[in-house]
Amino acid sequence: MSRFSVREVVNDFTLMLYSQHLTKFTKEHADILAALVCGLLLFFGWFALHLGWLGWAMLLLSAAYVIGGYESAREGLTTLIKERELDVDLLMIVAAIGAAGLGLWRREYHLIIDGAILILIFAISGALEGYAMGRTERSIRSLMSLTPDTARVLHQGQEQMLPITQLKVGDEIVVKPGELIPTDGIILSGYSTINQAAITGESLPVEKTVGEEVFAGTLNGYGALKLKVHKPAASNLIQRVIRLVEEAQESAPPSQEFIAKFERGYARVIVVSGILLVILPPFIWGWDWDTTIYRALTFLVVASPCALMAAIMPTLLSGIANGARQGILFKNGAQLEKMGKVRAIAFDKTGTLTTGQVQVSQVISADEYTQADVLKAAAALESFSEHPIAKAIVQKADDLNWVRGVDVQAIPGQGIVGIVNNQKVTLGNAAFVQQYVAQLPQKLQDLAHSLEYEGKTVVWVAQDQKVMGAIAITDMIRPEAAATIRRLRQLGVEQIVMMTGDNERTAQSVAQAIGITQVYAELLPEDKLNLIRSLQKQYQTVAMVGDGINDAPALAQASVGIAMGGAGSDVALETADIVLIADKLEKIVVAMQLGRRSQFVVKQNIAFALTSIILLMLGNFLGNINLPIGVIGHEGSTVLVTLNGLRLLR
């Protein structure tokens, strides 16, 4: 075969690897294939060189340089041209080409082999890092692996299978026992248990019946269900979670941004230092020029900050993927970092430390009214609210004949007013209702105080400046609340407080039951915001745990806003930094442990990366290491740092 035809074969193969018309397999594994082909060409080039076939050796080694170094050269030149910045890819290519040039100049062809080994090891390292990051990506993508592609749609009484993408809001679908639920929907008929592990991380099935929402990717139990599609497929909870995790992948936390800025300045220093090392040693230490150039090229390799660049993001992305599998959604790596530094935590009460599944325990009426009168008036206003207390009152009055109020206005943290049957009705806490009535009956006040002492919330109802009565609401404390508070203290959280708009007695009752000593009651939304600011002045990094709706200002102000997701509340997904999709309070402990583990691993990685760079630089000038050993040490440290970060996937 002629020399020209061999060159054509090599060029054709290179084009096949990097053209835009590669097969899907080649595209997905291009870096691995490039490293493999580069290794084979290097081996045959080395073999040809030892047999004295210099022409063949140069041809094969040149092809190894091109195939193994193409991607790094392209990325390095793109960064240089578009961003006018130097990066480690370009430094590697310069060092490899420099070694090859020095080998041709001195006719010491083993230096060309050294440069090719540099290219090969760099390519292998890139492939391994790509595989490692791909593992994180696959772990994240496993969130949607359970989502089926088709749904059984009812059309004119007949079932037909349609792709998920063709579903429309209002379609009715059938899900049989043991099948995956294809899209978010409301149950029209049927009863079953649903395994929501795919989105909440909790394998314990949840009972679902008519009127309740189910989510795409969850597993239906023993009952057949008919669902109504109430949102587009693209708006499914699991799709929103995936999009948020993808955004977290694309956003760099402050530490990574710092490292990126550091790398750009560091690369300039390395280049300037490399130039000085080419010029000065012959005059200062009497080195010959060949040794000087070789040491300078090795310096470019061993001083490159690859391991330092890989110290943070693989670790944080692994932590994010781990959290997502357990029903903890971190919006970005910065929040995972901050969660590891939290010194104080503020908890909302209703729906956070308590279940939020409240119920009416007692209705008290004034002398001229009945309990039904009180309930009907309250339900007329509360039917406009989504608050758990409002839902409990409306549910209690479900079998009564009441009409919805008009001109209803809610005053956050205090109460609600409106017109019912042409009469002004006021509902809320005692302080709020007292603004609209002459006085609260002493008998009712005494009874209300007694109920509040028992930990119940009392809602007062007044009509046309006269007190109608009061409604006692009971909210169950989450069974895991006390253990969670205990565990947070064991982890070293310095301050844990409870904040609520509820009255002081109810708040104290709940706090004592779960072990919180610092309680702030009867707070308005702006009071909660100011309390968070006060805590931040004292403890810097403060987490706020709430329901993502009434606590939005405080959640936004907190260093880390944590929302109880309730299996995917829209508001919670949008407002909080971290969402506990599983709605399990104990997941806060897991989130903090992930944050602290990530901080520990990042510090490990940075220390190891800096140590390896220093030792390799010392070895270059004091220990006389050669270029391939320098490359192995440099790239090996990068791979080890990446793999160490991936430990958080477990």
C-alpha angles and dihedrals in degrees: 000000000000122000090243093053091050090053089051091052091051093046092048090051091049091050090048090055097048107028121110091245097069119137117257091255093052092047093051093046101030094121093050093046091047091052091047094050091043089054093049093048090047091052094049091044091052090047092049091049091054090050090053095248093138097169094052091043093054091046095050094043091048089053089049090053093049098044097040096041102036097095094044092047092048093050093044094049092044090054091046095048101038102032099022089228133127119231137184093260091063092045090055093050092047090051093049094047089045091054091049092048091049090049093052091046094051093033087234096136094184086077088063087053088051090053091048090050088052090053092046096049091045089051092048090049091051090050092050092048089048090051091048093050089044088057089057090047091050090049090053092044090054085076089076100031090098095055108108121227097224139041133207102241125194110227118174090336093309127108118231131172114239132176113259090241090064096055116115131200107270096032116135118223134185123224116192126208113287094016128123115251105245100204143002110280148151118253111246096177138356139050128241147141116258125208103216097179092121092068106019103034089231115118095193106108120242122219114239131184142164114327096019126115124243127192136230115260095026120122121246116224129207101321132080113236135199112206136190117218106233101172137030117273090245089061095056115133093243091051091050090050091050092049091050092050090048089052088051089055092053097046117080118219118231093262092054092047089052091050090048091052090045091051093055093052092039092054090055091050090050092051093048090046090049091053091049090049089055092052110033110045096070089056098039104035100016096243118165115247095248093056091043094054092045092050091047091052091048088049090056089056103043095041095053111115098227094128091047091052090052094048098090120023100053088051095049094043090051089052091049091050091047091051093048090055089054096048095262114124115198110195092211144344092266090066092050088052093048093047088063090056100046112135100172134030129198118200127200111220111217113066092001111058088016126049094248087224093118128173136194108260100176141005118207120194132195117242098268095045136064128226088251090056091054093047094047093050092047094047091050089064102029091055086080094057132080093202114126091239090052091051091050092052093047091048091051090052093045095112094045125092105244135150128223116256126240133223088026116179127183121211105205114243094003116057148278136273133195147137119276119179089344092305127109112245124194124194131178145076122339095261092052097047091046088067089066103039135056094238143331113254109257093225092056091044092055092049091046091052090052091051092047090051087059089057098259125135116235120209116195123214125201133176125197094344093312125108111239096184144275138274122218115215125197122203119189117232112237108258091226095049099093093046091048093052090048092050093049090054089050089053088058103257102164100206132024118181136176121218126187144157088227124103123281097250095051091045093050091048092056093042093052091050093056101034104256114140101180110073131173114188138181092030127163119217091262090050090056089049092052091047091055090050090051092051091049091056089056103034104020098207109058128171123207121202117198146131096275095239115063090024096051097118093050092044090052093048096047120094086237120018112202120192127196096234101205089210092310116333108192093224093048092052091051104041108036130074091217125027122199095211091181089058088226116142093207089065087077087071090050091049091051092047090051090049093050094044090051091051091050093049092046090052089047091051095047092048092048093046094050092044092051092049092050094046093047092049090049089047091052094056103027105026097039095227116181127238098261092051090049090051093048091050093046098045093037091058090050093052092046092051091050093048091047089056091051090062086086089070088075 
